[in-house]
């Protein structure tokens, strides 16, 4: 139980002593700090329950509050709003508890297993800027969920089973028709066959094949046939398909590693297909499959729908499988092998219809337990200065690697600390660049489209990742210079210290809001608020040279607590703090 929860419980008991029972305390931060730091709004509701004057109820509660040394400045405003502040002595006690254990002010959730699907990278295609948000939001949600007591598992869920792979293999076949993979008479081991293709080749091949398919129906039809061949594990085609997947996966991992994004599960759609026959059998037994012009569909519309709801495509007319069905198969596999309590899909909000169809079909086919929660965690787009999705200068879709390099070039110019060697500079500049990207991406509410400006979000001032890094590194440097091995708060001097303490006390509210809304903007804003308050305190006080040793130690301890919270939350956002900057 967090310190804040304990405080609320303490006030509930005080209300009880005054003669009243409240289930949920109506306590909130006050907008009028001159009247009190917190406001209790229970008297009005209690007046309805107990049929008493709310002002009279507030007076009785005030009398009991005044007996408790934890509270001061207790007053009543209006018809019965009770304003209270925390005493300096109690603030000191709270800070020392946080100093002993920073996790003492975090509310743990009921344990549950959550699979978070936040990859979705397509094999043989370059990761582009559209993959940034799913990676950042998903990774941060996973870290936050684990911090709060869940067992959260990240799943890359690679797209490796659709027509794009058929197009790539078709183009490779045209380029290298003599490869043994395309020879029906080849009897050797395909693992020993050299494939003259790199990931850079794959990134070039897919756009080329895609253009050809649009212009040539014969080319497209052969790509469709190849897609069906590797889906049915036909010798040669399935083997080259697996090689392509491995080449692409290695490069995808490198990019995700740069973003501090890590998955516990690296399965692709193809890895789940061993469960397809079981899925089809379940659907047939329940009579949910409907023949439609040679294809098989699942009707998912209901009478309650206010807009048309198209059916889910289960099998295409040529027998190939759509990504609707691979998502269904994956749900079945997850239920059978991991039995999650919840599955969260961190995917662009424009895919909401798809997930509505998949979730309905999974319930209709009974492949998921009634208790399993399926949730689409959608998000908006990252846009350029023109307000449109981020593009290259020539108007093409920007690769994610190119965006990272663009920000890196900007942060590299701003690393001017003389203590940083030329050998150290690239690594630090890359860490700062990733922090700039991730913080800017997590700062807006997830469903909000936002504009990313490289210069703005790479700046050391303002609401940016580099600002948070620089400030946190300075805290760490101060703590190192202090040479204090023991930490203790024994006194406070000014109002800014108390404001920092109250902000620290509010941490569980922020964490709970973030996990409830599945958005990281609350944490991002909180980090900026806490850091800015501390920087104001730092500017106003000479901490290391303070002559009052008791006050000096209190200030160093306060610095340590803020630093620990910053490091904890930056790690939750997937942001690494360099040793220097």
C-alpha positions as CSV (number, residue, x, y, z in Angstrom):
1,X,0.0,0.0,0.0
2,X,1.4,3.4,-1.0
3,X,2.0,6.2,1.6
4,X,-0.8,8.2,-0.1
5,X,-3.2,5.3,0.4
6,X,-2.2,5.0,4.0
7,X,-2.9,8.7,4.4
8,X,-6.4,8.4,2.9
9,X,-7.1,5.4,5.2
10,X,-6.0,7.5,8.1
11,X,-8.4,10.3,7.2
12,X,-11.3,7.7,6.6
13,X,-10.7,6.5,10.2
14,X,-10.8,10.2,11.4
15,X,-14.1,10.7,9.6
16,X,-15.4,7.5,11.3
17,X,-14.4,8.9,14.7
18,X,-16.5,11.9,13.9
19,X,-19.4,9.6,13.5
20,X,-19.6,9.0,9.7
21,X,-18.7,6.2,7.3
22,X,-17.2,6.8,3.8
23,X,-16.4,4.0,1.3
24,X,-14.3,6.1,-1.0
25,X,-12.7,9.2,0.3
26,X,-13.4,12.3,-1.8
27,X,-9.9,13.8,-1.4
28,X,-8.2,15.8,-4.1
29,X,-5.3,18.2,-4.5
30,X,-6.4,21.7,-3.8
31,X,-6.4,24.5,-6.4
32,X,-6.1,27.0,-3.6
33,X,-2.8,26.2,-1.9
34,X,-3.3,29.3,0.4
35,X,-6.4,27.5,1.8
36,X,-4.9,24.0,2.0
37,X,-2.9,21.4,0.1
38,X,-5.8,19.0,0.0
39,X,-9.6,19.4,-0.1
40,X,-12.0,16.9,1.4
41,X,-15.4,17.0,-0.3
42,X,-17.2,14.3,1.7
43,X,-19.4,16.4,3.8
44,X,-21.9,17.1,1.0
45,X,-22.4,13.4,0.2
46,X,-22.6,12.5,3.9
47,X,-25.2,15.2,4.3
48,X,-27.5,13.3,1.9
49,X,-26.8,10.0,3.7
50,X,-27.2,11.2,7.3
51,X,-29.7,14.0,6.6
52,X,-27.5,16.6,8.4
53,X,-26.3,20.0,7.5
54,X,-23.0,19.6,5.5
55,X,-21.4,22.5,7.4
56,X,-22.2,20.8,10.7
57,X,-20.7,17.5,9.4
58,X,-17.5,19.4,8.2
59,X,-17.2,21.0,11.7
60,X,-17.2,17.6,13.4
61,X,-14.7,16.2,11.0
62,X,-12.5,19.3,11.4
63,X,-12.5,18.8,15.2
64,X,-11.2,15.3,14.9
65,X,-8.6,16.3,12.3
66,X,-7.2,18.9,14.6
67,X,-6.4,16.2,17.1
68,X,-4.0,14.6,14.7
69,X,-0.4,16.0,14.5
70,X,-0.1,15.0,10.8
71,X,-2.4,17.9,9.8
72,X,-2.4,21.6,10.0
73,X,-4.1,24.7,8.5
74,X,-7.5,22.9,8.8
75,X,-10.4,25.2,7.6
76,X,-13.9,25.0,6.1
77,X,-14.9,26.8,2.9
78,X,-18.3,27.2,1.4
79,X,-21.1,24.8,2.4
80,X,-18.6,22.2,3.8
81,X,-15.4,21.8,1.9
82,X,-12.6,20.9,4.3
83,X,-9.1,22.2,3.5
84,X,-6.1,20.6,5.1
85,X,-2.3,20.7,4.9
86,X,0.3,18.2,6.0
87,X,2.5,19.3,8.9
88,X,6.3,19.7,8.3
89,X,7.0,16.9,10.8
90,X,4.8,14.5,8.8
91,X,6.4,15.5,5.5
92,X,9.8,14.8,7.0
93,X,8.5,11.3,8.1
94,X,7.1,10.7,4.6
95,X,10.4,11.7,2.9
96,X,12.4,9.4,5.2
97,X,10.1,6.5,4.3
98,X,10.6,7.1,0.6
99,X,14.4,7.4,1.2
100,X,14.4,4.0,2.9
101,X,12.3,2.4,0.1
102,X,11.2,4.3,-3.0
103,X,8.7,1.5,-3.7
104,X,6.8,2.2,-0.4
105,X,4.8,4.8,-2.3
106,X,3.6,2.6,-5.2
107,X,0.3,0.7,-5.2
108,X,0.7,-2.8,-6.4
109,X,-2.1,-4.2,-8.6
110,X,-3.7,-7.6,-8.3
111,X,-1.3,-10.1,-10.0
112,X,-2.3,-10.9,-13.6
113,X,-0.6,-12.2,-16.7
114,X,-0.8,-9.8,-19.6
115,X,0.5,-10.4,-23.2
116,X,1.3,-7.1,-24.9
117,X,1.4,-7.3,-28.7
118,X,3.3,-4.2,-29.8
119,X,5.6,-5.2,-32.6
120,X,3.9,-6.0,-35.8
121,X,6.9,-5.4,-38.0
122,X,6.6,-6.9,-41.4
123,X,9.4,-9.2,-42.4
124,X,11.4,-8.2,-45.5
125,X,10.2,-4.6,-45.3
126,X,12.1,-1.7,-43.6
127,X,10.7,-0.5,-40.2
128,X,9.3,3.0,-40.9
129,X,8.4,5.9,-38.6
130,X,4.9,4.4,-38.2
131,X,6.4,1.6,-36.1
132,X,7.9,4.0,-33.6
133,X,4.7,4.6,-31.5
134,X,3.7,1.0,-31.2
135,X,7.2,0.1,-30.0
136,X,7.5,3.0,-27.6
137,X,4.0,2.8,-26.1
138,X,4.1,-1.0,-25.9
139,X,7.5,-1.3,-24.3
140,X,6.6,1.4,-21.7
141,X,3.3,-0.2,-20.9
142,X,5.0,-3.5,-20.4
143,X,7.6,-1.9,-18.0
144,X,4.9,0.0,-16.2
145,X,2.7,-3.1,-15.8
146,X,5.6,-5.1,-14.4
147,X,6.4,-2.2,-12.0
148,X,2.9,-2.3,-10.7
149,X,2.9,-6.1,-10.1
150,X,1.6,-7.6,-13.3
151,X,3.5,-10.3,-15.2
152,X,3.7,-8.5,-18.6
153,X,5.1,-10.3,-21.7
154,X,6.0,-8.5,-24.9
155,X,5.3,-10.2,-28.2
156,X,6.9,-8.9,-31.4
157,X,4.2,-10.7,-33.5
158,X,6.1,-10.4,-36.8
159,X,4.1,-10.1,-40.0
160,X,5.6,-13.0,-42.0
161,X,2.7,-14.9,-43.6
162,X,1.1,-12.7,-46.1
163,X,1.4,-11.7,-49.8
164,X,4.4,-9.3,-49.2
165,X,6.6,-12.4,-48.7
166,X,5.1,-13.9,-51.8
167,X,6.0,-10.8,-53.8
168,X,9.6,-10.8,-52.4
169,X,10.1,-14.5,-53.2
170,X,8.7,-13.9,-56.7
171,X,11.2,-11.1,-57.4
172,X,14.1,-13.2,-56.0
173,X,13.0,-16.0,-58.3
174,X,13.1,-13.6,-61.3
175,X,16.5,-12.3,-60.2
176,X,18.0,-15.8,-59.5
177,X,16.0,-18.4,-61.3
178,X,18.7,-21.0,-61.0
179,X,18.6,-21.0,-57.2
180,X,17.9,-24.6,-55.9
181,X,14.9,-23.3,-54.0
182,X,13.0,-23.1,-57.3
183,X,14.2,-26.4,-58.7
184,X,11.6,-29.2,-58.2
185,X,14.3,-31.8,-58.7
186,X,16.7,-30.6,-56.1
187,X,17.3,-33.2,-53.4
188,X,20.0,-31.6,-51.3
189,X,19.9,-29.7,-48.0
190,X,18.6,-26.2,-48.5
191,X,20.5,-25.1,-45.4
192,X,23.7,-25.5,-47.4
193,X,22.5,-23.3,-50.3
194,X,23.9,-19.8,-50.3
195,X,21.2,-17.2,-50.6
196,X,22.8,-14.0,-52.2
197,X,20.4,-11.7,-50.4
198,X,21.1,-9.2,-47.6
199,X,18.5,-7.3,-45.5
200,X,19.4,-4.2,-47.6
201,X,18.4,-6.2,-50.7
202,X,15.1,-7.2,-49.1
203,X,14.3,-3.6,-48.3
204,X,14.9,-2.7,-52.0
205,X,13.2,-5.8,-53.4
206,X,9.7,-5.4,-51.8
207,X,8.9,-1.9,-53.1
208,X,10.1,-3.0,-56.6
209,X,8.0,-6.1,-56.5
210,X,5.0,-4.2,-55.2
211,X,5.1,-1.8,-58.1
212,X,5.4,-4.7,-60.6
213,X,2.4,-6.4,-59.1
214,X,0.3,-3.3,-59.6
215,X,1.3,-3.1,-63.2
216,X,1.3,-6.8,-64.2
217,X,-1.6,-9.1,-63.3
218,X,0.4,-12.2,-64.3
219,X,3.2,-11.2,-61.9
220,X,0.7,-10.6,-59.1
221,X,-1.0,-14.0,-59.7
222,X,2.3,-15.8,-59.5
223,X,3.1,-14.0,-56.2
224,X,-0.3,-15.2,-54.9
225,X,0.6,-18.8,-55.9
226,X,4.0,-18.5,-54.2
227,X,2.3,-17.2,-51.1
228,X,0.0,-20.3,-51.0
229,X,3.1,-22.5,-51.6
230,X,5.1,-21.3,-48.6
231,X,1.9,-21.2,-46.4
232,X,1.4,-24.9,-47.3
233,X,5.1,-25.5,-46.5
234,X,5.9,-26.7,-50.1
235,X,9.6,-27.7,-50.2
236,X,11.9,-25.1,-51.5
237,X,9.5,-22.2,-51.3
238,X,9.0,-22.7,-47.5
239,X,12.8,-23.1,-47.1
240,X,13.6,-19.8,-48.8
241,X,10.7,-18.2,-46.9
242,X,12.3,-19.2,-43.6
243,X,15.7,-17.9,-44.7
244,X,14.2,-14.5,-45.6
245,X,12.5,-14.3,-42.2
246,X,15.8,-14.9,-40.3
247,X,17.7,-12.3,-42.3
248,X,15.0,-9.7,-41.8
249,X,14.4,-10.6,-38.1
250,X,18.1,-10.0,-37.3
251,X,17.9,-6.5,-38.7
252,X,14.6,-5.7,-37.0
253,X,16.1,-6.8,-33.6
254,X,19.0,-4.3,-34.1
255,X,16.6,-1.4,-34.6
256,X,14.4,-2.3,-31.7
257,X,17.6,-2.7,-29.5
258,X,18.5,0.9,-30.4
259,X,15.1,2.0,-29.1
260,X,15.5,0.0,-25.9
261,X,12.6,-2.1,-27.0
262,X,12.8,-5.8,-26.0
263,X,10.4,-8.7,-26.6
264,X,10.0,-11.9,-24.6
265,X,8.3,-13.6,-27.6
266,X,9.7,-13.3,-31.2
267,X,7.2,-15.4,-33.0
268,X,5.9,-14.6,-36.4
269,X,2.5,-15.3,-37.8
270,X,3.9,-18.4,-39.4
271,X,5.0,-19.9,-36.0
272,X,1.4,-20.0,-34.9
273,X,0.0,-21.8,-37.9
274,X,0.4,-25.2,-36.3
275,X,-2.8,-24.3,-34.5
276,X,-4.7,-23.4,-37.7
277,X,-6.3,-26.9,-38.2
278,X,-7.5,-26.8,-34.6
279,X,-9.0,-23.4,-35.1
280,X,-10.7,-24.4,-38.3
281,X,-12.2,-27.5,-36.6
282,X,-13.5,-25.5,-33.7
283,X,-15.2,-23.0,-36.2
284,X,-16.7,-25.9,-38.2
285,X,-18.0,-27.6,-35.1
286,X,-19.8,-24.4,-34.0
287,X,-21.0,-23.7,-37.6
288,X,-19.5,-20.2,-37.6
289,X,-17.8,-20.5,-41.0
290,X,-19.9,-19.3,-44.0
291,X,-19.1,-20.0,-47.7
292,X,-18.9,-16.7,-49.7
293,X,-17.9,-16.8,-53.4
294,X,-15.4,-19.6,-52.7
295,X,-14.0,-18.0,-49.6
296,X,-14.9,-18.7,-46.0
297,X,-16.0,-15.9,-43.7
298,X,-17.2,-15.4,-40.1
299,X,-20.2,-13.1,-39.7
300,X,-19.5,-10.8,-36.7
301,X,-22.3,-8.3,-37.1
302,X,-24.9,-8.0,-34.3
303,X,-28.3,-6.3,-34.0
304,X,-26.8,-3.7,-31.7
305,X,-24.4,-2.4,-34.4
306,X,-25.2,1.2,-35.5
307,X,-22.8,1.0,-38.5
308,X,-22.1,-1.8,-41.0
309,X,-19.8,-4.5,-39.6
310,X,-18.2,-6.5,-42.4
311,X,-17.5,-10.2,-41.9
312,X,-14.0,-11.5,-41.0
313,X,-12.2,-13.2,-43.9
314,X,-11.2,-16.6,-42.6
315,X,-9.9,-18.2,-45.9
316,X,-9.5,-16.5,-49.2
317,X,-11.0,-18.1,-52.3
318,X,-7.6,-19.5,-53.4
319,X,-7.2,-21.1,-50.0
320,X,-4.6,-18.6,-48.6
321,X,-4.9,-17.1,-45.1
322,X,-5.4,-13.5,-44.3
323,X,-4.0,-11.6,-41.3
324,X,-7.5,-11.7,-39.8
325,X,-7.1,-15.4,-39.4
326,X,-3.5,-15.3,-38.3
327,X,-4.6,-13.0,-35.4
328,X,-7.3,-15.6,-34.5
329,X,-4.7,-18.4,-34.6
330,X,-2.4,-16.4,-32.4
331,X,-5.1,-15.9,-29.8
332,X,-5.7,-19.6,-29.8
333,X,-2.0,-20.3,-29.3
334,X,-1.7,-17.8,-26.5
335,X,-4.7,-19.2,-24.7
336,X,-3.4,-22.8,-25.0
337,X,0.3,-22.1,-24.1
338,X,0.2,-19.1,-21.8
339,X,-3.4,-18.6,-20.6
340,X,-3.1,-14.8,-20.2
341,X,-5.7,-12.8,-18.2
342,X,-5.5,-10.0,-20.7
343,X,-4.1,-9.4,-24.2
344,X,-3.4,-5.8,-25.2
345,X,-2.8,-4.9,-28.9
346,X,-0.8,-1.7,-29.2
347,X,-1.6,-0.9,-32.8
348,X,-2.5,2.3,-34.8
349,X,-6.0,3.4,-34.1
350,X,-6.9,3.1,-37.7
351,X,-6.9,-0.7,-37.2
352,X,-9.8,-0.5,-34.7
353,X,-12.3,-2.2,-37.1
354,X,-9.9,-5.1,-37.7
355,X,-9.6,-5.7,-34.0
356,X,-13.3,-5.4,-33.4
357,X,-13.8,-8.1,-36.0
358,X,-11.1,-10.4,-34.6
359,X,-12.3,-10.0,-31.0
360,X,-15.9,-10.8,-32.0
361,X,-14.8,-13.8,-34.0
362,X,-12.6,-15.1,-31.2
363,X,-15.7,-15.0,-28.8
364,X,-18.0,-16.5,-31.4
365,X,-15.6,-19.4,-32.1
366,X,-15.0,-19.9,-28.4
367,X,-11.2,-20.0,-28.7
368,X,-10.8,-17.6,-25.8
369,X,-12.2,-17.8,-22.3
370,X,-15.0,-15.5,-21.3
371,X,-12.7,-14.1,-18.6
372,X,-9.9,-13.2,-20.9
373,X,-9.8,-9.5,-21.7
374,X,-8.9,-8.5,-25.3
375,X,-8.1,-4.8,-25.7
376,X,-7.0,-2.7,-28.6
377,X,-4.7,0.1,-27.3
378,X,-4.8,2.5,-30.3
379,X,-2.7,5.5,-31.0
380,X,-2.5,8.5,-33.3
381,X,0.2,9.4,-35.8
382,X,3.5,11.2,-35.5
383,X,3.5,14.0,-38.0
384,X,6.0,16.4,-39.5
385,X,5.9,20.2,-39.4
386,X,3.3,20.3,-42.1
387,X,0.9,18.3,-39.9
388,X,1.1,15.3,-42.2
389,X,2.6,11.8,-41.4
390,X,6.4,12.2,-41.2
391,X,8.0,11.8,-44.7
392,X,11.4,12.0,-46.3
393,X,12.3,15.2,-48.2
394,X,11.2,13.6,-51.5
395,X,7.8,12.7,-50.0
396,X,8.5,9.0,-49.3
397,X,7.8,7.1,-46.1
398,X,10.8,7.6,-43.8
399,X,12.6,4.6,-42.5
400,X,12.8,4.4,-38.7
401,X,16.6,4.0,-38.9
402,X,16.8,7.3,-40.9
403,X,14.7,9.1,-38.3
404,X,16.9,7.9,-35.5
405,X,20.0,9.1,-37.4
406,X,18.3,12.4,-38.1
407,X,17.8,13.0,-34.4
408,X,21.3,11.6,-33.6
409,X,22.9,14.2,-35.9
410,X,21.1,16.9,-33.9
411,X,22.0,15.6,-30.5
412,X,25.6,14.9,-31.5
413,X,26.1,18.7,-32.2
414,X,24.8,19.5,-28.7
415,X,27.2,17.2,-26.8
416,X,29.8,19.9,-25.8
417,X,30.9,18.7,-22.4
418,X,34.7,18.8,-22.5
419,X,34.9,15.7,-20.1
420,X,33.4,13.6,-22.9
421,X,36.0,12.0,-25.2
422,X,35.5,11.7,-28.9
423,X,35.3,7.9,-28.4
424,X,32.4,8.3,-25.8
425,X,30.5,11.0,-27.8
426,X,28.7,8.7,-30.4
427,X,27.2,6.4,-27.7
428,X,26.1,9.3,-25.5
429,X,24.6,11.2,-28.5
430,X,22.7,8.1,-29.5
431,X,21.3,7.7,-25.9
432,X,20.3,11.3,-25.9
433,X,18.7,11.0,-29.4
434,X,16.6,7.9,-28.3
435,X,15.5,9.8,-25.1
436,X,14.5,12.8,-27.3
437,X,12.5,10.5,-29.6
438,X,10.8,8.4,-26.9
439,X,9.9,11.3,-24.6
440,X,8.4,13.3,-27.5
441,X,6.4,10.3,-28.5
442,X,5.1,9.5,-25.1
443,X,4.3,13.1,-24.0
444,X,1.0,13.5,-25.8
445,X,-2.0,11.3,-24.9
446,X,-1.6,8.2,-27.1
447,X,-4.7,8.8,-29.3
448,X,-3.5,12.3,-30.1
449,X,-1.7,13.0,-33.4
450,X,1.4,15.2,-32.7
451,X,4.1,17.1,-34.6
452,X,7.7,16.0,-34.1
453,X,10.2,18.7,-34.6
454,X,13.8,17.5,-34.4
455,X,15.4,20.7,-33.2
456,X,12.7,21.3,-30.5
457,X,12.7,17.9,-29.0
458,X,16.5,17.6,-29.1
459,X,16.9,20.8,-27.0
460,X,18.4,20.7,-23.5
461,X,15.8,23.2,-22.4
462,X,12.0,22.8,-22.3
463,X,9.8,19.8,-22.0
464,X,12.2,17.3,-23.7
465,X,14.0,14.0,-23.1
466,X,17.4,15.7,-23.1
467,X,16.3,18.2,-20.4
468,X,15.3,15.3,-18.2
469,X,18.5,13.4,-18.8
470,X,20.7,16.5,-18.1
471,X,18.9,17.3,-14.9
472,X,19.0,13.7,-13.7
473,X,22.7,13.4,-14.4
474,X,23.3,16.7,-12.5
475,X,21.5,15.2,-9.5
476,X,23.7,12.1,-9.7
477,X,26.8,14.3,-9.9
478,X,25.7,16.3,-6.9
479,X,25.1,13.1,-4.9
480,X,28.6,11.8,-5.9
481,X,30.2,15.1,-4.8
482,X,28.5,15.1,-1.4
483,X,30.4,12.1,-0.1
484,X,27.4,11.4,2.2
485,X,27.0,7.7,2.8
486,X,23.9,8.0,5.0
487,X,20.7,9.8,4.1
488,X,18.2,11.4,6.3
489,X,15.7,14.3,6.2
490,X,15.4,16.1,9.5
491,X,14.3,19.6,8.6
492,X,12.7,21.7,5.8
493,X,13.5,25.3,5.0
494,X,11.2,26.6,2.3
495,X,7.9,26.0,0.5
496,X,9.6,24.6,-2.6
497,X,10.8,21.6,-0.6
498,X,7.3,20.9,0.6
499,X,6.0,21.2,-2.9
500,X,8.5,18.7,-4.1
501,X,7.5,16.3,-1.3
502,X,3.8,16.6,-2.1
503,X,4.6,15.9,-5.8
504,X,6.5,12.8,-4.8
505,X,3.6,11.8,-2.6
506,X,1.3,12.0,-5.6
507,X,3.3,9.4,-7.6
508,X,0.9,6.5,-7.1
509,X,-2.0,8.6,-8.5
510,X,0.1,9.2,-11.7
511,X,1.0,5.5,-12.1
512,X,-2.5,4.4,-11.6
513,X,-3.9,6.9,-14.1
514,X,-1.3,5.8,-16.6
515,X,-2.0,2.1,-16.4
516,X,-5.8,2.7,-16.3
517,X,-5.7,4.8,-19.5
518,X,-2.9,2.8,-21.0
519,X,-1.2,6.1,-21.9
520,X,2.2,7.4,-20.7
521,X,1.5,11.1,-21.0
522,X,0.7,11.3,-17.2
523,X,4.2,10.0,-16.4
524,X,5.9,12.1,-19.0
525,X,4.2,15.3,-17.6
526,X,4.9,14.3,-14.0
527,X,8.6,13.8,-14.7
528,X,8.8,17.3,-16.2
529,X,6.9,18.8,-13.3
530,X,9.0,17.1,-10.6
531,X,12.3,17.8,-12.4
532,X,11.4,21.5,-12.9
533,X,10.5,21.9,-9.3
534,X,13.8,20.3,-8.2
535,X,15.8,22.5,-10.6
536,X,14.1,25.6,-9.1
537,X,15.1,24.4,-5.7
538,X,18.6,23.6,-6.9
539,X,19.0,27.1,-8.4
540,X,17.8,28.8,-5.1
541,X,20.1,26.9,-2.8
542,X,23.8,26.1,-2.5
543,X,23.4,22.5,-1.4
544,X,27.0,21.3,-1.2
545,X,28.3,24.4,0.5
546,X,25.4,24.8,3.0
547,X,26.9,25.5,6.4
548,X,23.9,24.0,8.4
549,X,25.0,20.4,8.3
550,X,21.5,19.1,9.3
551,X,19.9,21.1,6.5
552,X,22.6,20.1,4.0
553,X,22.0,16.4,4.7
554,X,18.2,16.9,4.3
555,X,18.7,18.6,1.0
556,X,21.1,15.9,-0.2
557,X,18.5,13.2,0.8
558,X,15.8,15.1,-1.0
559,X,18.0,15.2,-4.1
560,X,18.5,11.4,-3.8
561,X,14.8,10.7,-3.6
562,X,14.0,12.8,-6.6
563,X,16.9,11.2,-8.5
564,X,15.6,7.7,-7.6
565,X,12.1,8.6,-8.8
566,X,13.4,10.1,-12.0
567,X,15.5,7.0,-12.7
568,X,12.6,4.7,-11.9
569,X,10.2,6.5,-14.3
570,X,12.7,7.1,-17.1
571,X,13.4,3.4,-17.0
572,X,9.6,2.7,-17.1
573,X,9.5,4.8,-20.3
574,X,12.4,2.8,-21.8
575,X,14.9,5.7,-21.5
576,X,18.5,5.1,-20.5
577,X,20.3,7.7,-18.5
578,X,24.0,8.2,-19.5
579,X,26.7,8.6,-16.9
580,X,27.5,12.0,-18.3
581,X,26.3,14.4,-21.0
